[in-house]
Amino acid sequence: MKTRHVRAVAVFGLVLITLTGARGSGGGSCSGSGSSSSSHGSGSDSGSSSTSGGSDYNGSDTDSSGSGSSSGGSSGGGSVAGAGSGSDRAAMRDIRIDSCQLDDTGKKLVARVTVTNDGSLDYDYDFTVQFKGDLGDSVATATARVDDFAVKASASRTTEASTAYTGGGDGSEYKKCVVSRAGRTMS
């Protein structure tokens, strides 16, 4: 009888610990979750940088030069930044938007993007950039996609993500651009 009692108490204790989690490490609680928003170092085809974090750009920049390749997109909906698997989150940390603007022709929205691969493996990156207005503005989100952008281990590369500008003005209604989805695969 005593052995059963001890066993029942042990099982109850294990279930209690499992259900409540390790509160000090953020397990089982609603607080302590979030994401970082610092940035990588920059450069085109250069060595690695040291910090990780965000993938958005808010502001204006007049430098429209760049290297790399891009693929167009279309106006459309959005998705939650940072969602997905561990590999997707790692890809998000590797991507930084340097500038976001209308090109000199007035026909394309262009985001200049730096991808920094701090790892020891070569990766191909796929990511989506969304051009947005301020919260509450009636600006349609424009989307540009970049696929199979190769970045060697311990290196950085810069590219442009662009999509057609369908507005009638100077593009100033687009206040920011964000990386909404990202993934990477070994080259």
Contacts in CASP RR format, 6 or more apart in sequence:
PFRMAT RR
TARGET T0000
AUTHOR 0000-0000-0000
METHOD contacts of the structure
MODEL  1
MKTRHVRAVAVFGLVLITLTGARGSGGGSCSGSGSSSSSHGSGSDSGSSS
TSGGSDYNGSDTDSSGSGSSSGGSSGGGSVAGAGSGSDRAAMRDIRIDSC
QLDDTGKKLVARVTVTNDGSLDYDYDFTVQFKGDLGDSVATATARVDDFA
VKASASRTTEASTAYTGGGDGSEYKKCVVSRAGRTMS
20 28 0 8 1.000
21 27 0 8 1.000
21 28 0 8 1.000
22 28 0 8 1.000
23 29 0 8 1.000
26 32 0 8 1.000
26 33 0 8 1.000
35 53 0 8 1.000
35 54 0 8 1.000
35 82 0 8 1.000
36 52 0 8 1.000
36 53 0 8 1.000
36 54 0 8 1.000
36 93 0 8 1.000
37 53 0 8 1.000
37 54 0 8 1.000
37 56 0 8 1.000
38 51 0 8 1.000
38 52 0 8 1.000
38 53 0 8 1.000
38 54 0 8 1.000
39 51 0 8 1.000
39 53 0 8 1.000
39 54 0 8 1.000
39 96 0 8 1.000
40 49 0 8 1.000
40 51 0 8 1.000
40 52 0 8 1.000
40 53 0 8 1.000
40 94 0 8 1.000
40 96 0 8 1.000
40 114 0 8 1.000
40 116 0 8 1.000
40 156 0 8 1.000
41 49 0 8 1.000
41 50 0 8 1.000
41 51 0 8 1.000
41 96 0 8 1.000
41 114 0 8 1.000
41 116 0 8 1.000
41 156 0 8 1.000
42 49 0 8 1.000
42 96 0 8 1.000
42 98 0 8 1.000
42 114 0 8 1.000
42 156 0 8 1.000
42 158 0 8 1.000
43 114 0 8 1.000
43 156 0 8 1.000
43 158 0 8 1.000
44 66 0 8 1.000
44 67 0 8 1.000
44 114 0 8 1.000
44 156 0 8 1.000
44 157 0 8 1.000
44 158 0 8 1.000
45 67 0 8 1.000
45 155 0 8 1.000
45 156 0 8 1.000
45 157 0 8 1.000
45 158 0 8 1.000
46 155 0 8 1.000
46 156 0 8 1.000
47 154 0 8 1.000
47 155 0 8 1.000
47 156 0 8 1.000
48 116 0 8 1.000
48 117 0 8 1.000
48 118 0 8 1.000
48 119 0 8 1.000
48 154 0 8 1.000
48 155 0 8 1.000
48 156 0 8 1.000
49 116 0 8 1.000
49 118 0 8 1.000
49 156 0 8 1.000
50 118 0 8 1.000
52 93 0 8 1.000
52 94 0 8 1.000
52 118 0 8 1.000
53 92 0 8 1.000
53 93 0 8 1.000
53 96 0 8 1.000
54 92 0 8 1.000
54 93 0 8 1.000
54 96 0 8 1.000
55 81 0 8 1.000
55 92 0 8 1.000
55 93 0 8 1.000
55 95 0 8 1.000
55 96 0 8 1.000
55 97 0 8 1.000
55 178 0 8 1.000
55 179 0 8 1.000
55 182 0 8 1.000
56 81 0 8 1.000
56 97 0 8 1.000
56 176 0 8 1.000
56 177 0 8 1.000
56 178 0 8 1.000
56 179 0 8 1.000
57 97 0 8 1.000
57 98 0 8 1.000
57 99 0 8 1.000
57 100 0 8 1.000
57 111 0 8 1.000
57 176 0 8 1.000
57 177 0 8 1.000
57 178 0 8 1.000
58 100 0 8 1.000
58 175 0 8 1.000
58 176 0 8 1.000
59 100 0 8 1.000
59 175 0 8 1.000
59 176 0 8 1.000
60 100 0 8 1.000
60 101 0 8 1.000
61 98 0 8 1.000
61 99 0 8 1.000
61 100 0 8 1.000
61 101 0 8 1.000
61 112 0 8 1.000
62 101 0 8 1.000
63 99 0 8 1.000
63 112 0 8 1.000
64 99 0 8 1.000
64 101 0 8 1.000
64 103 0 8 1.000
64 104 0 8 1.000
64 110 0 8 1.000
64 112 0 8 1.000
66 112 0 8 1.000
66 158 0 8 1.000
66 159 0 8 1.000
66 160 0 8 1.000
67 157 0 8 1.000
67 158 0 8 1.000
67 159 0 8 1.000
68 149 0 8 1.000
68 157 0 8 1.000
68 158 0 8 1.000
68 159 0 8 1.000
68 160 0 8 1.000
69 146 0 8 1.000
69 149 0 8 1.000
69 159 0 8 1.000
70 144 0 8 1.000
70 146 0 8 1.000
70 159 0 8 1.000
70 160 0 8 1.000
70 161 0 8 1.000
70 162 0 8 1.000
71 144 0 8 1.000
71 145 0 8 1.000
71 146 0 8 1.000
71 147 0 8 1.000
71 161 0 8 1.000
72 144 0 8 1.000
72 145 0 8 1.000
72 161 0 8 1.000
72 162 0 8 1.000
72 163 0 8 1.000
72 164 0 8 1.000
73 142 0 8 1.000
73 143 0 8 1.000
73 144 0 8 1.000
73 145 0 8 1.000
73 163 0 8 1.000
73 164 0 8 1.000
74 142 0 8 1.000
74 143 0 8 1.000
74 163 0 8 1.000
74 164 0 8 1.000
75 140 0 8 1.000
75 141 0 8 1.000
75 142 0 8 1.000
75 143 0 8 1.000
75 163 0 8 1.000
75 166 0 8 1.000
76 140 0 8 1.000
76 141 0 8 1.000
76 142 0 8 1.000
76 143 0 8 1.000
77 130 0 8 1.000
77 141 0 8 1.000
77 143 0 8 1.000
78 130 0 8 1.000
78 141 0 8 1.000
78 143 0 8 1.000
78 180 0 8 1.000
79 128 0 8 1.000
79 180 0 8 1.000
79 181 0 8 1.000
80 180 0 8 1.000
81 92 0 8 1.000
81 178 0 8 1.000
81 179 0 8 1.000
81 180 0 8 1.000
81 181 0 8 1.000
82 88 0 8 1.000
82 89 0 8 1.000
82 92 0 8 1.000
82 182 0 8 1.000
83 181 0 8 1.000
87 183 0 8 1.000
87 184 0 8 1.000
88 181 0 8 1.000
88 182 0 8 1.000
88 183 0 8 1.000
90 184 0 8 1.000
91 123 0 8 1.000
91 125 0 8 1.000
91 127 0 8 1.000
91 182 0 8 1.000
91 183 0 8 1.000
91 184 0 8 1.000
92 179 0 8 1.000
92 182 0 8 1.000
92 183 0 8 1.000
94 115 0 8 1.000
94 116 0 8 1.000
94 117 0 8 1.000
94 118 0 8 1.000
94 123 0 8 1.000
94 125 0 8 1.000
94 151 0 8 1.000
94 182 0 8 1.000
94 184 0 8 1.000
95 113 0 8 1.000
95 114 0 8 1.000
95 115 0 8 1.000
95 125 0 8 1.000
95 127 0 8 1.000
95 179 0 8 1.000
95 182 0 8 1.000
96 113 0 8 1.000
96 114 0 8 1.000
96 115 0 8 1.000
96 116 0 8 1.000
97 111 0 8 1.000
97 112 0 8 1.000
97 113 0 8 1.000
97 129 0 8 1.000
97 177 0 8 1.000
97 178 0 8 1.000
97 179 0 8 1.000
98 112 0 8 1.000
98 113 0 8 1.000
98 114 0 8 1.000
98 158 0 8 1.000
99 110 0 8 1.000
99 111 0 8 1.000
99 112 0 8 1.000
100 109 0 8 1.000
100 110 0 8 1.000
100 111 0 8 1.000
100 112 0 8 1.000
100 131 0 8 1.000
100 174 0 8 1.000
100 176 0 8 1.000
100 177 0 8 1.000
101 109 0 8 1.000
101 110 0 8 1.000
102 108 0 8 1.000
102 109 0 8 1.000
102 110 0 8 1.000
102 165 0 8 1.000
102 170 0 8 1.000
102 171 0 8 1.000
102 174 0 8 1.000
103 109 0 8 1.000
103 110 0 8 1.000
103 162 0 8 1.000
106 165 0 8 1.000
106 170 0 8 1.000
106 171 0 8 1.000
107 164 0 8 1.000
107 165 0 8 1.000
108 162 0 8 1.000
108 163 0 8 1.000
108 164 0 8 1.000
108 165 0 8 1.000
109 131 0 8 1.000
109 142 0 8 1.000
109 144 0 8 1.000
109 162 0 8 1.000
109 163 0 8 1.000
109 164 0 8 1.000
109 165 0 8 1.000
109 171 0 8 1.000
109 174 0 8 1.000
109 177 0 8 1.000
110 160 0 8 1.000
110 161 0 8 1.000
110 162 0 8 1.000
111 129 0 8 1.000
111 131 0 8 1.000
111 144 0 8 1.000
111 160 0 8 1.000
111 161 0 8 1.000
111 162 0 8 1.000
111 177 0 8 1.000
112 158 0 8 1.000
112 159 0 8 1.000
112 160 0 8 1.000
113 127 0 8 1.000
113 129 0 8 1.000
113 146 0 8 1.000
113 158 0 8 1.000
113 159 0 8 1.000
113 160 0 8 1.000
113 161 0 8 1.000
113 179 0 8 1.000
114 156 0 8 1.000
114 157 0 8 1.000
114 158 0 8 1.000
115 125 0 8 1.000
115 149 0 8 1.000
115 151 0 8 1.000
115 156 0 8 1.000
115 157 0 8 1.000
115 158 0 8 1.000
115 159 0 8 1.000
116 151 0 8 1.000
116 155 0 8 1.000
116 156 0 8 1.000
117 123 0 8 1.000
117 151 0 8 1.000
117 152 0 8 1.000
117 153 0 8 1.000
117 154 0 8 1.000
117 155 0 8 1.000
117 156 0 8 1.000
118 154 0 8 1.000
119 153 0 8 1.000
119 154 0 8 1.000
120 153 0 8 1.000
120 154 0 8 1.000
121 153 0 8 1.000
121 186 0 8 1.000
121 187 0 8 1.000
122 150 0 8 1.000
122 151 0 8 1.000
122 152 0 8 1.000
122 153 0 8 1.000
122 186 0 8 1.000
122 187 0 8 1.000
123 150 0 8 1.000
123 151 0 8 1.000
123 184 0 8 1.000
123 185 0 8 1.000
123 186 0 8 1.000
123 187 0 8 1.000
124 148 0 8 1.000
124 149 0 8 1.000
124 150 0 8 1.000
124 151 0 8 1.000
124 184 0 8 1.000
124 185 0 8 1.000
124 186 0 8 1.000
124 187 0 8 1.000
125 146 0 8 1.000
125 148 0 8 1.000
125 149 0 8 1.000
125 150 0 8 1.000
125 151 0 8 1.000
125 182 0 8 1.000
125 183 0 8 1.000
125 184 0 8 1.000
126 145 0 8 1.000
126 146 0 8 1.000
126 147 0 8 1.000
126 148 0 8 1.000
126 149 0 8 1.000
126 182 0 8 1.000
126 183 0 8 1.000
126 184 0 8 1.000
126 185 0 8 1.000
127 145 0 8 1.000
127 146 0 8 1.000
127 149 0 8 1.000
127 161 0 8 1.000
127 179 0 8 1.000
127 181 0 8 1.000
127 182 0 8 1.000
127 183 0 8 1.000
128 143 0 8 1.000
128 144 0 8 1.000
128 145 0 8 1.000
128 146 0 8 1.000
128 179 0 8 1.000
128 180 0 8 1.000
128 181 0 8 1.000
128 182 0 8 1.000
129 143 0 8 1.000
129 144 0 8 1.000
129 145 0 8 1.000
129 146 0 8 1.000
129 161 0 8 1.000
129 177 0 8 1.000
129 178 0 8 1.000
129 179 0 8 1.000
129 180 0 8 1.000
130 141 0 8 1.000
130 142 0 8 1.000
130 143 0 8 1.000
130 177 0 8 1.000
130 178 0 8 1.000
130 179 0 8 1.000
130 180 0 8 1.000
131 141 0 8 1.000
131 142 0 8 1.000
131 143 0 8 1.000
131 144 0 8 1.000
131 163 0 8 1.000
131 174 0 8 1.000
131 176 0 8 1.000
131 177 0 8 1.000
132 139 0 8 1.000
132 141 0 8 1.000
132 174 0 8 1.000
132 175 0 8 1.000
132 176 0 8 1.000
132 177 0 8 1.000
132 178 0 8 1.000
133 139 0 8 1.000
133 173 0 8 1.000
133 174 0 8 1.000
133 175 0 8 1.000
133 176 0 8 1.000
134 175 0 8 1.000
137 173 0 8 1.000
137 175 0 8 1.000
139 173 0 8 1.000
139 174 0 8 1.000
140 166 0 8 1.000
142 163 0 8 1.000
142 164 0 8 1.000
142 165 0 8 1.000
142 166 0 8 1.000
142 174 0 8 1.000
143 163 0 8 1.000
143 180 0 8 1.000
144 161 0 8 1.000
144 162 0 8 1.000
144 163 0 8 1.000
145 161 0 8 1.000
146 159 0 8 1.000
146 161 0 8 1.000
149 157 0 8 1.000
149 159 0 8 1.000
150 157 0 8 1.000
150 187 0 8 1.000
151 157 0 8 1.000
165 171 0 8 1.000
167 173 0 8 1.000
END
